[in-house]
Structure formats: structure tokens, C-alpha cells
Amino acid sequence: MPNYTLKYGVSEVARILKVDKNLIKTWTFHFSEYLNSKASPDKGIEREFTIDDFSVLNYISYHWEEDPDIESIKTGLNYNYHLDTPFNEIGKEATPIFRELSETENLGEKIVAGGIMGGAQKLELADSYKKAGDILVDHLFNQNNDWTAFFPIIFTYRHSIELYFKAIIKRKNSTHCLTKLSDKFNQILEKDFKIKPPEWFDNMIKSFNEFDPGSTAFRYGDLDWKDEMVIDLRHIREIMDWSSDYFHRVYESLK
């Protein structure tokens, strides 16, 4: 199972550095002041290494010989040579993509950009996909019509609609078919508010479902269209703004 905690034992460090684990113990004895305090714990407590320790150990490993010059290695560590390439690369390789929140709380400025992944509500998730589509549309028109993001734009917008439906229906539903979801949504509107959705809303759902009934056309390029079609991204963004607002008003009214 992947390590998500940023904490490593002797065996794992030895495996990553491709050295004998007894050598790791030797290094912690000679260079304890350069490692985190848990790398040299009291007797009976397992050693614990952090990501920062990897660059130190990698530097030591590179300069370790049969008769090592320990003081020379310490001089290099004092000058922070271990933070240079290639010694710092091993820490990047060992850093997990997904980390436990508790392991990042003390990283401070080391985290340039990040997010917290947890049990997001479907409405929030729908908003995030819609927002991603907005950002990509802005990028397209701000970067001299860079159309490389076209398919992700349509997919994220379509997926946000699916999630908005599922947030309001509130029943476990694995279908990707927007018309089936729309039917259940319309039943809620009829039962609770005695209304039908506006025509523009129905047209949007029918259009998305016609060209991407299984949520695969824009996700995988699984296109089966006879003619080339034109999509006005400024228009679809405006429609998505209306849709998001409409879904939110229905969601709030059902509380």
C-alpha cells in the first residue's frame, strides 16, 4: 500500500536509496544532527525518517566510501550541498502524490499550491467542475485562442450538470444519462414546486445528451457525429452560469 504519511522506516529508506539498512543506522549515528530527531530515537523506539532526511542521506550515500571522510561530508552538509541536484531529487521521488493532512500542517512555505481532499458534497463538486470549465474558457481566450483545452472544457461542464442533478436527486444513481437524471429532477420540480424547468434549460440538457449520452464523447474523444459542429464557448459559459444559479436555487428551496 502506498505511503501517504511522509514518514518512513529504516527498511523503506534503505529500499529507496538502494543500500543496506544497517548502513542507514550507521549514518544516523554519525550524522544525527542533520536528521530529524526521530531518526535517532531512544532505545526500543523505531526510527522514523522524513522527506527532508532523504536529501541528507542521499548526499551521505554519494560520498560514502570504504574509509569515509566523515568530517568532509559534514562540511558539505553544513554548506547545504545536499539541497542541490541530484541529491534533492530522491526526496521528490519519494514524496507521495496524496498526503495525509496532518503530515502537511508544518510544511509552511514548502507547499506552493495544494488542496484538501475529503468527502466533498456533490453540489460543491459540481461547482468545482463548473468553475474549472470557466477557468479553461478564460485561458482559451486569453492565450490567443489556444484550443487544446476544448474537450476538457465541454467535459467539465457536462460533468458539472450531471453532479448538480445527483446533488438534488439525493439518491444513489450510477447513470450518466442526463435525460434520465433530468426526468427525476423534473419530478421533484413538479412534486415540490408545481413547476417545469425553463425551455432553455431543457434545450441544454437535450443538446448535451444528444452529443454525449454516456459521458464518453468529450472524455475519451468517443465521437460519432456525421457532421462537424460549432460550439460557441462564450455562449455555453453563459448558459452554464444560468444553470448553476438555477440548480442552486432549487437546491436551497428543497432544504
Buried (B, 14 or more C-beta within 10 A) or exposed (E): EEBEEBBBBBEBBBEBBEBEBEBBBBBBEBBEEBBBEBBBEEEEEEBBBBBBBBBBBBBBBEBBEEEBEBEEBBEBBEEEBBBEEEBBEBBEEBEEEEBEEEBBEEEEEEEEEEEEEEEEEBBEBBBBBBBBBBEBBEEBEEEEEEEEBBBBBBBBBBBBBBBBBBBBBEEEBEBBBBBBBBEBBBEBBEEEEEEEBEEEBBEBBEBBBEBBBEBBBBBEEEEEEEEEEEEEBEEBBEBBEEBBEBBBEBBEEEE
